[in-house]
Amino acid sequence: MRAAADQRQLQNVTASLGPHGGLRGRHAAVTVGYHLSKRHWNTVTLDGSVPDDEALELIGHAYDLVVVHLTKAQQRKLITGQPIRGRGHRSRPVIAPGQLIVAGPGPAAGTCRTIPVRVRRVSMRFTGYSFGSIRVDGVTYDHDLVIDRGKIRKRKKAASRRFRGGYGHTPLSAAEDIPWRCRRLVIGTGADGALPVLQQVREEARRRKIDLVVLPTAEAIGVLAKTTKDTNAILHLTC
């Protein structure tokens, strides 16, 4: 996550691969991780060829992944700017929330850039929603989504199709693979809020003592953008 100027004084940042593996094929400036797992990390040369929003998503995702594995005491020190001591009591560099430190030779060394990152949790970035399409962490999806503990998968509606006749289209039923392992479940019911959520889903959520939030998808995304902690979701993208 630290950036370093190369011989051309361009900045390189090593960032988590996460959902951004396809960037290697789209941008020559995105290569395999430098001195890190080449399967899970990218190195991005900040030469202007990678759009700022995609570069910032990579950086923010990497920052979140590092911070979430710190202890709560280390996270508190990170927020207040105190040194963080690791094994052997060696102080780690202090990286304030929202900053990218540029190290190594070059005129940018020691400076900071402000970037939109969050601390204490792995966040998901919803950067666009329109009828039938949504963009999450830089990836565009054109089908209903299930968000289960930070992982995204396609909603499989086959188990609910037997209820279709009574509603005109396939509702959400408890027969589906609903991501119950959470404290709050957010259901986005489409652009017009037309996705029927069967009573059996509401009753199961009540039985499991899960806070069920049912809103039109645009409003549901607004809820998720504030916090995804202990929160799963099902997002219907059309009607």
Rosetta blueprint (number, residue, H / E / L):
1 M L
2 R L
3 A E
4 A E
5 A E
6 D L
7 Q L
8 R L
9 Q L
10 L L
11 Q E
12 N E
13 V E
14 T E
15 A E
16 S E
17 L L
18 G L
19 P L
20 H L
21 G L
22 G L
23 L H
24 R H
25 G H
26 R H
27 H L
28 A L
29 A L
30 V E
31 T E
32 V E
33 G L
34 Y L
35 H L
36 L L
37 S L
38 K L
39 R L
40 H L
41 W E
42 N E
43 T E
44 V E
45 T E
46 L E
47 D L
48 G L
49 S L
50 V L
51 P L
52 D H
53 D H
54 E H
55 A H
56 L H
57 E H
58 L H
59 I H
60 G H
61 H H
62 A H
63 Y H
64 D H
65 L H
66 V H
67 V H
68 V H
69 H L
70 L L
71 T L
72 K H
73 A H
74 Q H
75 Q H
76 R H
77 K H
78 L H
79 I H
80 T H
81 G L
82 Q L
83 P L
84 I E
85 R E
86 G L
87 R H
88 G H
89 H H
90 R L
91 S E
92 R E
93 P L
94 V L
95 I L
96 A L
97 P L
98 G L
99 Q E
100 L E
101 I E
102 V E
103 A E
104 G L
105 P L
106 G L
107 P L
108 A L
109 A L
110 G L
111 T L
112 C E
113 R E
114 T E
115 I L
116 P L
117 V L
118 R L
119 V L
120 R L
121 R L
122 V L
123 S L
124 M L
125 R L
126 F E
127 T E
128 G E
129 Y E
130 S E
131 F L
132 G L
133 S E
134 I E
135 R E
136 V E
137 D L
138 G L
139 V E
140 T E
141 Y E
142 D L
143 H L
144 D L
145 L E
146 V E
147 I E
148 D E
149 R L
150 G L
151 K E
152 I E
153 R E
154 K E
155 R L
156 K L
157 K L
158 A H
159 A H
160 S H
161 R H
162 R H
163 F H
164 R H
165 G H
166 G H
167 Y L
168 G L
169 H L
170 T L
171 P L
172 L E
173 S L
174 A L
175 A L
176 E L
177 D L
178 I L
179 P L
180 W L
181 R L
182 C L
183 R L
184 R E
185 L E
186 V E
187 I E
188 G E
189 T E
190 G L
191 A L
192 D L
193 G L
194 A L
195 L L
196 P L
197 V E
198 L L
199 Q H
200 Q H
201 V H
202 R H
203 E H
204 E H
205 A H
206 R H
207 R H
208 R L
209 K L
210 I L
211 D E
212 L E
213 V E
214 V E
215 L E
216 P L
217 T H
218 A H
219 E H
220 A H
221 I H
222 G H
223 V H
224 L H
225 A H
226 K H
227 T L
228 T L
229 K L
230 D L
231 T E
232 N E
233 A E
234 I E
235 L E
236 H E
237 L L
238 T L
239 C L
